[in-house]
Amino acid sequence: MAINKSEVFSVRVEPRIKAAVQTAAEREMRSLANMFEVMVVAYCRDHGYPLPGVPEDALRHLQTRKNPS
């Protein structure tokens, strides 16, 4: 089975946006990179953008976790 390497994706955002994403990541016990990936996948799915080459079941680990509080 081939293993795909992840890629670096740099983005510049306002400090308040970064703080909000960091807060969300901490609450869901995710890394900042994983939270960003979850958010992008959710956006693409919600707006009908294709995720070519990515099987639907391969993204289960990216499903948003429910906050226990």
C-alpha positions in Angstrom: 0.0 0.0 0.0 1.4 3.4 -1.0 1.7 6.0 1.7 1.1 9.6 0.6 3.2 12.2 2.3 1.4 15.2 3.6 2.1 18.6 2.1 2.9 21.9 3.7 0.3 24.6 3.2 1.2 28.0 4.6 -1.5 30.6 5.0 -1.5 34.0 6.6 -4.5 34.9 8.8 -5.4 37.6 11.3 -4.3 36.8 14.8 -8.0 36.5 16.0 -8.7 33.9 13.3 -5.7 31.8 14.3 -6.7 32.1 18.0 -10.2 30.9 17.2 -8.9 27.9 15.3 -6.5 27.1 18.1 -9.3 27.3 20.6 -11.4 24.9 18.5 -8.5 22.5 18.1 -7.8 22.5 21.8 -11.4 21.8 22.7 -11.5 18.9 20.3 -8.0 17.7 21.4 -6.7 18.1 17.9 -3.5 19.6 16.5 -3.9 22.9 14.6 -3.1 21.1 11.3 -5.7 18.4 11.9 -8.3 21.0 12.9 -7.6 22.9 9.7 -7.9 19.7 7.7 -11.2 18.8 9.4 -12.6 22.3 8.6 -11.6 22.2 5.0 -13.1 18.8 4.4 -16.3 19.8 6.2 -16.5 23.0 4.0 -15.9 21.0 0.8 -18.5 18.5 1.7 -21.1 21.1 2.8 -20.6 23.1 -0.4 -20.4 20.2 -2.9 -16.8 20.6 -3.8 -15.2 17.3 -4.9 -12.4 15.6 -2.9 -10.9 13.8 -5.9 -8.9 10.6 -5.1 -10.1 10.6 -1.5 -12.4 7.6 -0.7 -15.4 8.6 1.5 -14.4 6.1 4.2 -10.8 7.3 4.3 -12.1 10.5 5.9 -13.9 9.0 8.9 -11.0 9.9 11.2 -11.6 13.5 10.2 -15.2 13.6 11.4 -15.8 16.3 13.9 -15.7 15.0 17.4 -18.4 15.9 19.8 -17.5 18.1 22.7 -18.3 16.3 25.9 -19.1 19.4 27.8 
